[in-house]
Each structure stands twice: as C-alpha cells, then as structure tokens.
Amino acid sequence: MYVIDQERCVKCGLCLSWCPSEAIVGENPSRFRHSLVYEKVYIDPNKCIECGLCVSEERPCPFYAIYDDKVGLPVLEPADGTKYSKYIYKYNPEADNYYARFFGEEYYREDSNVKQMIAELPWKWITRIDGDIMPNCNFYVAHWVLPHDEPLMSVGHPPHIHRDPEIIMVIGGDPENPNELGAEIEMCFGPEMEKHIINETCLIYIPPYFVHCPWKPLRTWKPWIFVEINQGLRHTEKVYNQMLPKDVVEADPALDFFRDDGFEG
C-alpha cells in the first residue's frame, strides 16, 4: 500500500485533490502566513485503491514523502552544494553553437554563406536553451541587437508558422527609459501580411500555426534585447516563401538561412 512519510511530509495538502478515491486525508488545516498547512496528512488504507497516481511523474510530491511500502522510501542524495547546480545553465556559444547544430556539415563548408551571414549579424548572445539541453525545458533564446543603420536583410525573416505558441520580447536597453526601444522593426501578421512598425518595448504573442512575418529590423541606434520563447521543447518552423514576390525571393541569398524545422514528414 501507499504511505506518507511523516518526517518528510510538510503537511501542505497538495496531494489531497489528486486522489480519485479521496483516500488522502488532511486534518485540522490552518494558515502559516499564506501557506496552507495541515496538522497531519495521511493515506486511509481502507479507501486507497493503489492506483499509484500519488507517486507518478504526473502528480509528484515535491518532498518525495509518498511511497509504496513494498518498494520503500526513495533514497535522497544529500544536498552538498552541487546537487542542483545542473539547473543553473550558463550558455557558451562556442560549445553549443545552435546554428552549427541546425545546419550540420553545411555550416562548416567553405562554399557555404550561412556561417558568414551569421557572423555579420550585429548580435551578442545572452543565452539559449531547449529540451535537448535541459530535459522538459521549452525553447528560449536571448541576444543583444547592436546598432546598425540599414536593414539587416532585404526580406527579413520570411513568413512562417510554429507548432507551439511563441512569445517574442523586444526590450529596450536603457534602464532610465525602459519603454524606449532604440530601434525600428517591421513586422507582419496573418495571411494578409498586415504590417506594423515596432519602436517601443513590447511583447508579441504568436498563436500556434499562425502565419507571421516578415520580421525585419530596419535600424537600431541603441542596443536592445531580443527574447524568443517557443512554448515547446524544441524550435519548430514552416517557411512560406510563396507569400513573397518570386523575384524578391530569388534575389535574396539570406533566405537560405530560413528552413523548415520540425515539420518534416
């Protein structure tokens, strides 16, 4: 049967609502400031159907207090100052080159223009992480955009969709004037390619499978921060160059940079 170890249990009652047979009992609830605390939490053996939900990954006890007495209480390694350091991630763009991983051998070919295009972008990496680096972590990218007088690309990032919702943050770099972006960005939305000019700090929400872009930074006179969050474990993208004039697409070599990712098959 399943048991709650009273030494590990902090009496929060989180598990009470999970039990389909209402076998987990909380006695004499009270408030410790704003924290709900019970005098005692235990499993009634007469009601427990041993479904295992209370020890599943879907409904875990944060304190590992619930266990199957036929298996035994989980052994926890001592916190020695390094146990949880894996959750502190410091991005190294040399060790984890996202574009090298994405383009593979093409990134290193002498006749490939991809690496040169990336090197010419006025960016300074801050961090990047996804489910390949940190299990169950969504996709995040953050980098500085440094001053430039001309648009970074002729077309920009072409129209595309993602499987998962996306959040884009553009954040001004002046702490005295946080709403001032110090840049102008052209951004289009929807199949109509409705055009907007972004020149202030803001957040952009992109629903899944919603066509958006071109995204084209026109000019930057103050450094600003770009943050991209794909609410999935990995970045996905399906490109729609067919929404653009054929001559424009054929004339812009930068469009080689943007390819379908996660929509194969």
PyMOL commands that set and color helices and strands:
alter all, ss='L'
color gray80, all
select helices_A, chain A and resi 14-17+53-55+85-87+98-103+105-108+114-120+241-243+246-251+253-257
alter helices_A, ss='H'
color red, helices_A
select strands_A, chain A and resi 2-4+24-32+35-43+66-68+123-129+139-145+160-161+166-172+180-189+194-200+202-206+212-220+224-230+238-239
alter strands_A, ss='S'
color yellow, strands_A
deselect
rebuild
show_as cartoon
